[in-house]
Amino acid sequence: MRLKFISILATWLMFVLAGILPCSAVNVIPYPQSVEMTDVVFNKKKIDKVKYVTDKEMPSEAYELCIKKNGVVIKASDDKGRFYALQTLKQLAEAEVMYCGVIKDEPRFPWRGFMLDESRHFHGKEKVKMLLDMMARYKLNRFHWHLSDDQGWRIEIKAFPNLTTVGGIGCNTDANAPAKFYTQDEVREILAYAAERHIEVIPEIDMPGHTTAFTKVFPQLNGKNRTVNPGKEETYATLKTIYGELAELFPGRYIHTGGDEVNKNGWNDLPEVKALMEKENLKSLGEVEEFFCRRLADIVTATGKNVVAWDDLIDCGTNPDGKVMLWWHTEHPEFLQQGADRGFDMVVCPDRPFYLDFVQDKEDKVGHLVGRFTNYMQQIYEFGIMDNPRVIGVQSNLWSERVVTPKRIDYMVFPRLLALAEKGWTWARNLDYQGFLKRLENEYKYMDAKGIYYYDFRNKNNHPEPER
């Protein structure tokens, strides 16, 4: 007992000598909105003595955490708020000494996301679960799952089994690699895992570009240049079946339809496209693309889901109600404003600096546009976000052309994703990069304990860059 008292006294003196009071020594990421701590030490043996109070007047996801000497009271309006309060409590309990006090908290944005590309390289359900665990710890709530692209189709569609057995063959580094994909039972397992952590999973099947894996199975629907043929009714009938299965499988509100980087030049040679242009009075291939995207949006909406797409589709003429656009074109900041003005909900995910496949150290050798752009963690943390009610959140994306191994995923994602998490949760008035770096020290210990191979900017030799 005497030794414990001496330890507590020593910790208190450490704070005093450093000019820091316990009320400012809350090692939590993302940082809470309101922190009022005392110098009374909490009895961590009582950490499981939690009383829950329901307050329906509180916003969804918000919570109040009252830490008393021998117990904890959590006030929230829903299970999400209670869950996030427990994440904060767990981080607080990892400190050697934990103090009593009151934390009041709610997120800045309702959409706090992370995207994983599994088409270029397949990573598997255990890695996905690990990422979901880390997302939950830092209060991220949208898992955007990129499941189709040129390199491979990664989700079972029972109506078209060849999409996985044939379309799933290959990856970005080996076009003949054995087919890898998720069965629908495996998807349900991951969905249940995510739901326990209050994470909504948003599947993406990218159309009408990035479709080589799809047209490998449906060569009659090939529109050339990695696109589908927008002039064939069979294209829309096939997609109706695919997105219908997705809607039944995924319980969330959203399906992502892609829509980016469409090379339309090959459509000039397709008689079906010429017939479509004449029938619908379409004057250009751009208008053909817009027609396709409206048709696809109608297919998804008919399933009861809301459409999510890349900002390439802001001008496609679709009804914006319930639709979300992801602004990724850093070089076109006007797209964000235009999308908001048109009535779309906008998510901020600019490739510079929010894309995690870009290197984070100028000496790194592997990464998208290596030698040209470096997405530093500080740039993510300090990136200015337009104040507009249509801006509903932030997201970081990991494209996996150059991400093959689990170690490479860890190195590229952490700790940058923690900066994104704080950006999405913590109100701007409480953002403090130097304070974030201090709080990050505890998270390095946590990641070490979990065996996560994070980029260590303090000493990069601790975790040298894995090149695969």
Secondary structure, DSSP 8 states (H G I E B T S, - for coil): -HHHHHHHHHHHHHHHHTT--GGG----SS--SEEEEEEEE--GGGTT-EEEEE-TTS-TT-EEEEEETTEEEEEESSHHHHHHHHHHHHHHHTSSS-EEEEEEE--S-SEEEEEEE-SSS---HHHHHHHHHHHHHTT--EEEEE-BSSS-B-B--TT-THHHHTTTS--SS-TT-----B-HHHHHHHHHHHHHTT-EEEEE---SSS-HHHHHH-GGGEEETTEE-TT-HHHHHHHHHHHHHHHHH--SSEEE----S---GGGGG-HHHHHHHHHHT--SHHHHHHHHHHHHHHHHHHTT-EEEEEGGGTTS----TT-EEEE--TT-THHHHHHHHTT-EEEE--HHHHBTTS-SSTT---STTTTT----HHHHHH------TTEEEEEEEE--TT--SHHHHHHHHTTHHHHHHHHHHS-GGG--HHHHHHHHHHHHHHHHHHT-----TT-GGGS-----
